[in-house]
Structures are given as C-alpha cells and as structure tokens.
Amino acid sequence: MVVLKPIWFFGQWGRKVYTCAPLYKPNPSAVTNVIKFFQSMSPTRILPLALLLLLFGCSSDDNLKDSSEEKLWTLGQDSISGSNWARSIAAMQQIEAQFPFGRYASQSQLLLIYSYYMNNEPEAARTAADRFIRLYPDHPNIDYAYYMKGMAFYSQDERILGRWMPTDPSRRDPGKAKESFTDFSQLVTLHPNSPYAPDSRSRMIYLRNLLATYEINVSEFYIERQAYLSALNRARYVVENYQGSPAVPRALEIMTEMYLRLGLNELADDSLAILKANHPDSKTLDDNGNFKVSSQITDPSFLYSMTFGLVGTNKKDTPLAPQHRPSAMEMPYKFELPEVSRKRSLLNIMTLGMLGDPGTQPPAAK
C-alpha cells in the first residue's frame, strides 16, 4: 500500500502548487511522482477524480460570480500583489461582466490591461486597451491605456525569446515594432503632458532606430543576391525617412556603391558628396576621401550553407558596371550569312528535343 502525503513545489510564477507523491522513493521529483501516481491508477479511479476537480473548478467560478463588487476588487488587488495574474484577470472580468456601471468598472479594466500584459498576453492587452479607449474617451487615465497598448508589442519579443536566447530584433518582422511606434505616437500627440509621454518618446527613438536598422539589413540581403536596385531603394528609404538614425551613414554608403554598380555615376557622386560632408569618418572613405568599393560580397553557396561554412565559400566577385555606355561607332560591324535551315530528326521529335538533330528554323519573315 502506497502512502501519500501532500507536497508542494514552486510553479512558473512562484506560486505553491500542491500535489501528491508516494513515499516509497527517497527524495523523489514531484512531477515524476505525480506521473507515476496517475499511471498506477485505473481508469475507473481517474474518472471520478477528474469529475471532482472539474466540480471544484466550477464551484470556484461560481463563487466569483456570486461575489460582491467590493470582494472582487479586493481579490483582484490581492492577486496582483501576489503576482497571480490569472486570478486577477478572472476577478476583473467578473467586475466588468456583473458590474459594468459600478464603482470599480473603469479602474478594473485598467488593471485588466496590466494583468494581461504581465501574463504574457499582448494581443489580449491591446484588445482590452482598445476597448477602454472606445468606452472611456474622456477618462483621466486614458493615457495609461495608450501607453500599455504600445508596451504590449514593444516588449513582446524580449519577454518571449529574449530571456532564453540572444536575439537581434532588427532582423525580425518589424510589424509589431511599427504598431508599437504608432501607439506611442498617439499618446505623445494626444497627451503631450502625460507622465508617460517622456518614456514614450524614448521608446519611439529606439523603435525608429530599430526600423532603420531593419531596412539596412534587408538592403544588405539584396546586395548578397545582386539585386542592386532593390538594395538601393531600401537604403534611399532610410535616408529619406529616418534622418538622424545611426543607420543613415550605412545607407549613404550603400547608395553610393549601388549607383556605381548600376552605372549612374552622377548620382553616385551626389551620394558620395553627402557622405563626405556629414560622415567624413566613414570606413568606406580612404585617406584622400575616395570611395572604396568592396570587390567581394557575401554570397554563400549551397555547399557552404549545408556544411555550416566548413566546405565551399561565401564570397563572390562583383565587378562594377561599365563607366559609360558604348556608342554605336564603338560597336564592331559584323555580317553573318543566314544558316541553311534543316528539319528536325525523328529521334529529336520523339525524345522531345533531348536526343538527335534539333535542326534549324528558317528566319522569320519581316
């Protein structure tokens, strides 16, 4: 007979999680023992236990539904103090559902936004913020709703991926960053004297630099694929829309090189003049102020990518475009006799052109 006793371990948010573990194994792992405990139980015993747990869960929700507004508010406050965000969300939702015009109706929705944010539910936090802005456009704390709406997407990657692995946000999809920038911009525009306005401006500067760096990364990606026109357009967009960003010098360097590779020397000179005047310490300028064009670009081969750089190369020569277009007089005149046409062989026809004599087609009539 296995003797069971209640033990506890800390869950994800530091809450005590109670379960049962057998005593027949010294220093057992709580999770392992719970699994073994349920595996040892027959289906006829598991079903009543599951119904009992469901009954307790329903009774807990029923207790919230029968609670007064004051009790729900106190429960939500205590849950936030204890970092029990799921319980806080449930309490605030009950206040909104049972007492939509009560004393704590608007304040509970603000705390609901915060609870969603702390519970790593950015979409729900933004939805709750939008609803609060729509229902209470003249509320004295509406600036907080705008602020939390921007914060929901601002720290999403940091909260989910950043705590476990180093990531570069400038190489990720910029959609969330753009939405966050728009939300902070609305707060600064509509409520410039808000206590959240200074922090929002600082975060807008960071997001602006992040978006500019993203465009540079895309431009360099196009350079590696020798899509010079696309790379040029991305770099020019940075210069036109993100003035003052640290990415602007690199954008001017890309514009100068891409104009040279496309044979547009006059535009390349204009970009080079701007680069010299504003960023004379650029690494692409030599001691005499001449532009140094990279003779190779990164273009990893399939073998290089599959072997993680052990075999093959990731460099490829990229000659510049000609400095001028050849005129008609420079083109040598060539006279070629038309080739005598001959029919395709039967073997070529039956093998769909893979074998045999393909023959020649007569010149098209003009």
N, C-alpha and C positions, 0 to 999 in steps of 0.2 A: 504494500500500500504506500503510495506516494503522498507525503505530507506537503501541503502548500502553505506558503505564507506570503503576505503582500510585501512587495519591494517597490522601490521607485528609482528612476533614473531621469536625467535631465533631457528634455526634448530639444527641438530646434530653437525655441525662443526662451529657453531657460526655465520652462515650467516643469513641475514634477509630474511625471507620467506613472501612474500606478498600474501594476500588472501582477501576475502570479508566477512563481518559479518553483520547481521542485528542489528539495534539499539533498538529493542523493548525489550530487556532483559538487566537489569543492570549488568555491569561487567561480560560479557559473556566470556566463554572459546573459544578461536579462533578455535580450532579443532572441538569442539561441534557445533559451529555455522556454520562452513563450511559444516558439515554433514547434518545439518538440512536444510541448504540452497539448497543443491543438492537434498535432498529428496522432497522438496517442488516444485521443477521444474518438468515439464512434460517431457517425452521422446523426444517430438518434439523440446524442447528447449535445451536439453542436447546434442543432436547430433550435431547441428551447433557449439555449444561451444567446443565440443571435436575436431571437424574438424579445428576450429580456432586455438586451442592450438597446434594441430599437424602441422598446416601450419607455425606457429611461430617457432616451433622446427626445422622444415626443413629449414626455412629461416636462422635460426641461424647457422646450419651446413653448409649451402651454403655460408654464409658469411665467415666462416673459410676456406672453400675450395677456395674461391676467394681472400684470403688474401695473402700478400707477406710474404716472409720468415722472414723479419725483424719484421713485425707486429705480426706474430705468435710467434716469440721468445719473444717479449715484453709482449704479452698476457700471455704466459706461465710463465714468470718471475713474472708478477704481480699476477697471480693466486696462485703461490707458496707462495708469500709474504702474500697473504690473506688467505692462507690455503684452497683454493678452489681446492682440488686435482682432482676432476672430470674434471673441466675446464682445468687444467694443463695437464692432460692425453690426453684430446681431442686435445689441441694445439700441443703437442709434437708428437702425432700420425700423425697429418696433416703435420708437417715438415718432418717426416720420409716418408710419402706417396708422397708428392709433390716435395720435395727437397732432394732426397736420397744422392746426392753428393754435397749438398750445404754447406754453411759456418758453419751452426749450426747442421749438420747432426749427428755427433758423440756425441756432447755435449747434444743434445736434447734427445738422447737415454739414457744417464746417468741420466738426470733429469726425464725421463720416469720411470726408475727403482725406483728412490726415490719417485716419486709420487704414484706409485703402492704400495710401502711399506707403505707410510703414509696413504693410502686409505684402509688399511687392506686387501690387495690382495696379499698375499705372493706367491701364485703359479704364478700369472702374473709377479710379481717382479723377481722371479727366471728365468722364461722364457725369460724375457727381458734381464736379466744379461747374460744368456747363449748365446743369440743371439749377444749381444755386444762382448762377448769374441770370438765368432766364426768369426765375421766380422772385428773386430779390434784387432787382437792378439798382435800387436806391439804398441798399443795406450799408451801414457804416463800415462793415468789414468785407465788402465785396472785393477790395484789393487783395485780400488774402486768397480768395478763390482764384483770381487771375494768377497769383504767384504760385500756388500749388499746382495749377494747371500746367504752367511751364515747367515746374520742377518734376512733374510726373515723368516726362520724356527726357529731361535733362540728365538725370542720373540713372536711367534705366539700364544702359549697358554697364555702367560702373557697378551697380548693385547686383546684377545677374552674373556677368562674366569677369568684371574687374577684380572681384575679391578672390577669385580662384586662379586666374591666369593673366599675364600681362597682355594687354590688347592695345592696339592703336586705333582710336575712334575715327581718325581721319581716313582710314581705309575701310570703313564700314558704310552701310547705306546711310546717306545724310537726311533721309526723310524725317526721322524723329527730331534731329537737331534743327531742321528748318521749322518744324511745328513749334518746338520749344522757343526758338528765337521769335516767332510771331506772337506767341503768348506773352513773353516778357515785353515785347514791343508794345502790345496793347496796354499792359499795366503802366509802363512808363509814359505812354501818350495820354491815357485817360486819367491816371492818378499820379502826376509827377511829384506830388508832395507826400506820397505814401512812404511809410517806414521801410517798405520792401523795395522801393524804387532804386536806391543805391546798389543793393545787392543784385537786382535785376539787370542794371546797366553793366555791372562787372561780368555777369554771366553772358550777356549779349556780346560783349567784346570777345570772350572766349569762344562762343559759338561762331561768331563771324570769322575769326582766325581759323577755326576748325573747318568751316565750309570752304575757305580759300585753299587750305592745305589739301582738302579732298580734291578740288579741281586740279591742283598741280599733280597729284598722284594719278589722276585719270589722264592728264596730258602726257606724263611720262610713260604711262601704259601704251598710249597711242604711238609714242616715239619708238618704243620697242617693236611695235608692229609696222613701223614705217608708214603710219597714217599721219603724214605731216600736216595736212590741212586740218584734220580733227584736233591734233595736238595744238596747233596754232590758235584755233577758235577757243579752246579751253583756257589757254594762257591769256589770251586777249580778254576773255570774260573776267578773269581775276583782276587784271589791270583796270578795267572799266567799272567794276562793281565792288571791289574790296580794297580801295585805296587806304593806305596806312597799315595794311596787314603785313606781317613778316614774310608772306608768300609772294609779295609783289616783285622783289628783286629776281627771284627764280622765274617768275612769269615773264619778265622782260628778257632774261637770258634765253628762255625757250622761244619767245617771239623772234628774237634776232637770228637764232640758228635756223628756225623753220623758214623764215623769209629767205635766208641764204640757200637752203636746200630746195626751195621752190623757185629759185632764180629771180626773186623780187628784191634786187639789190638796193633800190632806193628806199623801200620800206624797211629793209634791214638796217640801213644807215640811220634812219629816223629812230628806230628802237634802240640802236646802239648809242646814239647821242643822249637819249633819255636815261639809259643805264649809266653812262659815264657821269652825267650831271648829278644824278640822285644817289647812285650807289657806286662810287669810284673804287671801293674795296672789293668788288665782286671777284670771285675766283676765276671767272672766265675772261678777265682782262689781264694782259701781261703788263710788264713794267712800262711799256710805251703806250699803253691804252688800247692796244689792238685786241680784237675779239679772238679767243681761242676756241675753235670749233672742235668738238670731240670727233676723233676719227673712227671710234667704235661705239656701238650702243649695245645694251644688254638685250640679247635675243636668244633665250635658251632653246636648245634643240630638244627634240622629243627624248633622245637618249640621255641628255643631261638632266632633264626633269625626272625621268623614271629612276635614275641611279642617284638622285639627290646630289648631283654635282661631282660624282666620282668619275664618270666617263663622259666624254664629249666636251663641248664648250658652250659658253653663254655669251660670247662676243661675236659680232658680225660687222664687217666693214660697211660703212655707209658713205660713199662718195657724195660730194656736193653736186648740186645741179650745175650745168654749164653757166658761165658768167654772161654769155649773150647767146641769142638765138642765131643759128647760121642763116645767112641771106641766100637768096636764090642763086647769086653768082658763085657762092662757095659750094654749091651742090654740084658734084660731077655729073655730066650728062651721060646717061647710059642708054644704049639701044639694044634691045633684046628681040630676037626673032621669035615669033609665036611657036610654041611647041605643037608638033603634029598630034592631033587627037587620036586616041585609040580606045577601043572598047574594053570594058572590064571583063576579066576572065570569069568563066563559070564557077571556078573554085572560089574566087573572091566574092561572088554573089551569094553562093551557098553558105559560106562561113561568115557572112555579114561583115566583110571587109577585113577579117583577121588574117587570111591567107590569100595567096595568089596575086595576080597583077591588078592593082586598082584602076589602071587606065588613066586617061586624062580627059578632062571635059573641054569641049570647044569653047573659045572665048565668047562671052555674052555679046549679043548684038546691041549696038548703040543706036 
